[in-house]
Amino acid sequence: MTDVLRLWPLLTATHRYDKSISTRNRGQGTLIEAPILAFLIETRQGRVLFDVGCDYAKLSDPAARARWYDPLEFPMGPPEMRKDQRLPAHLARHGLTPADIDLVFLSHLHFDHAGGLCEVCGCDVHVHEAELAAARAQADDAYFADDFADDFAGDHRWKPQREEYELLPGLRAINSPGHTAGHMSLLIELPQGKPVILAGDAADLSENLIDEVAPGLCWQDRDDLALASIRKLKALAGEAGADVWPNHDMAFWRTLRRFPEYHA
């Protein structure tokens, strides 16, 4: 019996970049526009956010933007994020405030998945302990140190994880390393429709799943781990009769229901 009631995808920003960032060793020279998504999950026991998007302050303030998105140090370039795409604006459309979020589940700690944590206060934050270690060690340039600098000491109650586990009835964390050291995906059992697996960056695009192509960026170049995670998610989907949702696929995003509609 699932405690999940509704699922909403939230478009928090868009990002234009070379396709090879999403598909390893293919797509060089092709620019794609990718959505940066978070997901609001309403359950009988509270509200959960899967990922939180970017830190709006780093994009809207010229000095911060120059620091964090210096084109020499960060050639991927900055996303485009409007004020109405910030998490508080999304939540307000649902009649909620950031204080109404009970738990944040972070697939990983890259800037476009963990940066918006500053918009949510006082809740439990779940992340894999290997991810925290990699982020602290600055394993790649997509970790922005102050996005997670308050771990264990700030406003959030950090809950590092290791094994696969059930967050709540109907929400199960799936270890899916490869893109990053401690990447996690989330299996959601909806009350009526097919289960959904939020892949996170284990699969940016539908192409990653269909053709079994690793993401362009892999932790320590471990594309073998990334491919194993793609195959694992596909196998789990087959067993559970679930759909796997890629994370940065604009064409796929356009097929999803938008507020006030929802997935259930």
C-alpha positions as CSV (number, residue, x, y, z in Angstrom):
1,M,0.0,0.0,0.0
2,T,1.6,3.3,-1.1
3,D,1.3,6.5,0.9
4,V,1.9,8.5,-2.2
5,L,-1.0,10.7,-3.3
6,R,0.2,13.0,-6.1
7,L,3.4,13.7,-8.1
8,W,4.1,17.1,-9.8
9,P,7.2,17.8,-12.0
10,L,8.5,21.3,-11.6
11,L,10.5,23.2,-14.2
12,T,13.1,25.2,-12.3
13,A,15.4,26.3,-15.1
14,T,16.6,25.5,-18.6
15,H,20.2,24.9,-19.8
16,R,21.7,24.9,-23.3
17,Y,24.8,22.8,-23.6
18,D,26.7,20.4,-25.9
19,K,24.8,17.2,-26.2
20,S,28.0,15.2,-25.4
21,I,27.6,16.3,-21.8
22,S,24.5,14.1,-21.6
23,T,25.6,11.3,-24.0
24,R,29.2,10.0,-23.6
25,N,31.3,10.0,-26.8
26,R,28.4,11.1,-29.0
27,G,26.6,14.3,-29.9
28,Q,29.7,16.6,-30.0
29,G,28.9,19.9,-31.6
30,T,25.1,19.6,-31.2
31,L,23.5,22.0,-28.8
32,I,20.5,20.9,-26.8
33,E,18.1,22.7,-24.5
34,A,17.6,20.7,-21.3
35,P,15.1,21.2,-18.5
36,I,16.3,21.4,-14.9
37,L,13.6,19.6,-12.9
38,A,12.5,19.1,-9.4
39,F,9.6,16.9,-8.3
40,L,7.0,17.6,-5.6
41,I,5.6,14.4,-4.1
42,E,2.6,14.6,-1.8
43,T,2.1,11.7,0.6
44,R,-0.1,10.8,3.5
45,Q,2.9,11.5,5.8
46,G,4.0,14.8,4.3
47,R,5.6,16.4,1.3
48,V,8.8,15.4,-0.4
49,L,11.0,17.2,-2.9
50,F,13.1,15.1,-5.3
51,D,16.0,17.5,-6.1
52,V,15.8,21.3,-5.7
53,G,17.3,22.9,-8.9
54,C,19.8,25.7,-8.9
55,D,20.6,28.5,-6.5
56,Y,18.8,31.6,-8.0
57,A,21.1,34.0,-6.2
58,K,24.1,32.6,-8.1
59,L,22.4,33.3,-11.4
60,S,20.6,36.6,-10.7
61,D,23.4,38.5,-8.9
62,P,26.1,39.6,-11.4
63,A,29.0,39.2,-9.0
64,A,27.9,35.7,-7.9
65,R,27.2,34.7,-11.5
66,A,30.7,35.8,-12.5
67,R,32.2,33.9,-9.7
68,W,30.4,30.6,-10.0
69,Y,29.9,30.5,-13.8
70,D,33.3,31.9,-14.9
71,P,33.5,30.7,-18.6
72,L,37.1,29.7,-18.1
73,E,36.5,27.6,-15.1
74,F,33.0,26.5,-16.0
75,P,32.7,26.2,-19.8
76,M,29.2,24.6,-19.6
77,G,27.8,28.1,-18.9
78,P,25.0,29.2,-16.7
79,P,21.4,28.0,-16.9
80,E,18.5,30.4,-17.5
81,M,16.3,30.7,-14.5
82,R,13.4,33.1,-14.0
83,K,12.2,34.3,-10.7
84,D,8.9,32.5,-11.1
85,Q,10.8,29.2,-11.5
86,R,12.2,29.4,-8.0
87,L,11.0,26.8,-5.6
88,P,9.0,29.2,-3.4
89,A,7.1,30.4,-6.5
90,H,6.3,26.8,-7.5
91,L,5.2,26.0,-3.9
92,A,3.0,29.1,-3.7
93,R,1.1,28.0,-6.8
94,H,0.2,24.9,-4.7
95,G,-0.8,27.0,-1.7
96,L,2.4,26.0,0.1
97,T,5.5,27.6,1.5
98,P,9.1,26.1,1.9
99,A,8.2,25.3,5.5
100,D,5.6,22.8,4.2
101,I,8.3,20.6,2.8
102,D,9.1,17.7,5.2
103,L,11.9,15.9,3.3
104,V,14.3,16.6,0.5
105,F,15.7,13.7,-1.4
106,L,18.8,14.7,-3.4
107,S,19.8,12.4,-6.3
108,H,23.2,14.0,-6.1
109,L,24.9,17.3,-5.1
110,H,25.7,18.9,-8.5
111,F,24.7,22.6,-8.7
112,D,21.6,22.0,-10.7
113,H,20.2,19.5,-8.3
114,A,21.2,20.7,-4.9
115,G,21.7,24.5,-5.3
116,G,18.0,25.3,-4.5
117,L,18.4,23.8,-1.0
118,C,18.9,27.3,0.3
119,E,15.2,27.9,-0.6
120,V,14.0,25.1,1.8
121,C,14.5,25.4,5.5
122,G,14.5,23.0,8.5
123,C,13.6,19.7,6.8
124,D,15.4,16.4,6.6
125,V,17.8,16.1,3.6
126,H,18.6,12.6,2.3
127,V,21.8,12.1,0.3
128,H,24.2,9.2,-0.2
129,E,27.2,9.4,2.1
130,A,29.5,8.6,-0.9
131,E,28.0,11.6,-2.6
132,L,28.8,13.9,0.3
133,A,32.4,12.6,0.3
134,A,32.8,13.2,-3.4
135,A,31.2,16.7,-3.2
136,R,33.5,17.7,-0.3
137,A,36.5,16.5,-2.3
138,Q,35.3,18.5,-5.3
139,A,35.3,15.4,-7.5
140,D,34.3,17.6,-10.5
141,D,33.5,21.2,-11.3
142,A,29.7,20.8,-11.1
143,Y,29.9,20.7,-7.3
144,F,29.5,24.3,-5.9
145,A,30.9,24.1,-2.4
146,D,28.5,26.5,-0.6
147,D,25.4,24.6,-1.9
148,F,26.0,22.0,0.8
149,A,28.4,23.8,3.1
150,D,25.9,23.7,6.0
151,D,25.8,19.9,6.1
152,F,25.3,18.6,9.7
153,A,25.6,22.2,11.1
154,G,23.1,24.4,9.4
155,D,19.4,24.7,9.1
156,H,18.8,21.3,7.6
157,R,18.8,17.9,9.2
158,W,21.1,15.9,7.0
159,K,20.5,12.2,6.8
160,P,23.4,10.5,4.9
161,Q,22.4,7.1,3.5
162,R,24.2,4.1,2.2
163,E,21.9,1.1,1.5
164,E,18.8,1.2,-0.6
165,Y,15.8,1.9,1.6
166,E,12.2,3.0,1.9
167,L,11.8,6.7,2.6
168,L,8.0,6.2,3.1
169,P,5.6,3.5,1.9
170,G,5.7,3.9,-1.9
171,L,9.0,5.7,-2.1
172,R,12.1,3.7,-2.4
173,A,15.7,4.9,-2.8
174,I,17.7,3.1,-5.5
175,N,21.5,3.3,-5.7
176,S,22.5,4.3,-9.2
177,P,26.2,5.4,-9.1
178,G,28.2,6.3,-12.2
179,H,27.4,9.9,-13.1
180,T,28.5,10.6,-9.5
181,A,29.9,8.5,-6.7
182,G,26.7,8.3,-4.7
183,H,24.0,9.0,-7.2
184,M,20.5,7.8,-6.2
185,S,17.3,7.4,-8.1
186,L,13.8,7.1,-6.7
187,L,11.0,4.5,-7.3
188,I,7.5,6.0,-6.7
189,E,4.4,3.8,-6.4
190,L,1.5,6.0,-7.5
191,P,-2.0,5.3,-6.1
192,Q,-3.5,4.5,-9.5
193,G,-1.1,4.8,-12.5
194,K,2.1,2.9,-13.3
195,P,5.0,3.3,-10.9
196,V,7.6,5.8,-11.9
197,I,11.4,5.7,-11.5
198,L,12.9,9.2,-11.3
199,A,16.3,8.4,-12.9
200,G,18.0,11.7,-11.9
201,D,21.2,12.0,-13.9
202,A,21.6,8.3,-14.2
203,A,19.8,9.0,-17.5
204,D,19.6,12.6,-18.8
205,L,17.8,11.7,-22.0
206,S,15.6,8.9,-23.3
207,E,18.5,8.1,-25.5
208,N,20.6,7.1,-22.5
209,L,18.0,4.5,-21.6
210,I,17.1,3.2,-25.1
211,D,20.6,3.0,-26.4
212,E,22.3,2.3,-23.0
213,V,24.6,5.3,-23.4
214,A,26.4,6.6,-20.2
215,P,26.2,10.2,-19.3
216,G,29.0,12.4,-20.6
217,L,30.3,13.1,-17.1
218,C,31.1,10.0,-15.1
219,W,32.7,9.9,-11.7
220,Q,36.4,8.9,-12.1
221,D,35.5,8.0,-15.8
222,R,33.6,5.0,-14.5
223,D,31.2,4.7,-17.4
224,D,30.9,1.0,-16.5
225,L,29.2,2.0,-13.3
226,A,26.9,4.4,-15.2
227,L,25.9,1.7,-17.7
228,A,25.3,-0.8,-14.9
229,S,23.0,1.7,-13.3
230,I,21.1,2.3,-16.5
231,R,20.6,-1.4,-17.0
232,K,19.6,-1.8,-13.3
233,L,16.9,0.9,-13.6
234,K,15.6,-0.7,-16.8
235,A,15.5,-4.1,-15.1
236,L,13.7,-2.7,-12.1
237,A,11.2,-1.0,-14.3
238,G,10.5,-4.3,-16.1
239,E,9.9,-6.1,-12.8
240,A,7.7,-3.3,-11.3
241,G,5.9,-2.4,-14.5
242,A,7.3,1.1,-14.1
243,D,8.2,3.9,-16.4
244,V,11.7,5.4,-16.1
245,W,11.7,9.2,-16.4
246,P,14.9,10.8,-17.8
247,N,15.9,14.0,-16.1
248,H,17.1,16.5,-18.7
249,D,15.1,15.6,-21.8
250,M,13.0,18.5,-23.1
251,A,10.9,16.4,-25.4
252,F,10.1,14.0,-22.5
253,W,9.4,16.9,-20.2
254,R,6.8,18.3,-22.6
255,T,4.8,15.0,-22.3
256,L,4.4,15.4,-18.5
257,R,1.4,16.8,-16.7
258,R,1.8,20.4,-15.4
259,F,0.1,22.0,-12.4
260,P,-2.8,22.0,-11.7
261,E,-2.8,18.6,-13.3
262,Y,-0.7,15.9,-11.6
263,H,0.4,12.3,-11.8
264,A,-1.4,9.8,-9.5
